[in-house]
Amino acid sequence: MASTILSSRNSDAEISLSVEVWKEGSSHVAYASELDISSCGKTAGQAKSHLREAISLFMEEAARMGTLAAILEEAGFERRGKSYRPRPILTREKMRLALPAA
């Protein structure tokens, strides 16, 4: 998992997001879990580029509607000056569970 920083096109404000990328068939998927937004592309780089565009458009529309600050707060972001940072993750681990018999 990589961390990336996105800047709004018409602003100096920045947001820091975690981005996960994986392959599904012949496509790559890029996912920003903090905002629950994903995109895909033929390559990992293309998927991340499409994700950046999707997030930028989402944030621009939310800002236009006056709901961006509320959305980011609800998603767990904290504003620090001109930057938004996600809440700190205390642990990240995998869990294995048995599925019930079908």
N, C-alpha and C positions, 0 to 999 in steps of 0.2 A: 504494500500500500504506500502510495506516495502522497506528499502534502504539496499543495499548490496554492499560489496566491493569485486571486483574480481582482482586477480593477474595473470599476464601472467606466464606460466610455466617456461620460460627461462629468466625471467627478475625480477627486483625488483620493476618495475613500477606498479602502481595500478590505477584502474579506479573505480569511485563510480557511481552506477546505481540505479535507482528506478525499483522495480520489482512488478508487479501486478499479483495476482494469483486468478483464478476463476474456477468454475466447469462447464464443458460442458458435459452433459449426465453423463457417468460413468468416464470420464477423467478429469484431472485437467490441466489447461493451465497456464503457466508462461510466462509473457511478459515484455520485457525491452523496453519501449517506446522510450527512447533516441536513440537506435540503430535500432528500429523496427525489433526486433528479438524475436521469441517466440518458445516455445517447450511445450511438454505435457508429462504426465505420469499418472500412476494409482493413485498416491497420490500427495499432494501438494509438499512434500519434493522431490519426484522423478521428478516432473515437474521442480522444481527449479534446481535440479542437472543436468538434461538434458539441461536446459537453460544455466547454467554455462559452460557446455561442448561446446554447440553450439557457444556461444560468444567467448570462448577461441579459438576454431578452426578458427572462422571468423577473430579474431584479429591476430592470428599467420599467417594466409594466407595473410592478408593485410600487415603485417610487412614484410613478405617475398617478397611481390611485391613492397614494398617501398611506399605504399599508406596509411598506418595507420594514420599518423599524419594528413594528408589531410582529411581523412574520419572523424576523431574525431573532427577536427576543423569545418567541414561542419555540423556535428551533434550538434554543439554548446558547445563542451567541451573546457575548458581552462586548459592548463598545468600549474601546480604549483609544481615545483621541479620534483619529480618522480611520482607525482599523476596527474590524470586528473579528473576534477570536472565538472559536468554539469552546464549550466547557471542557475542562481537562478530563481525559479518560484515565481512570485509576488503573484499570487492568483491561487487557484484551486477550482473550483466550478462546480456545475451541472447546466445545462440549460434545460428548458422544452420548446419545440416548438410544435405547432399544425401542423399536416401533412395535405397536400391538399387531398381533397376527390378523390378517385380513380374512 
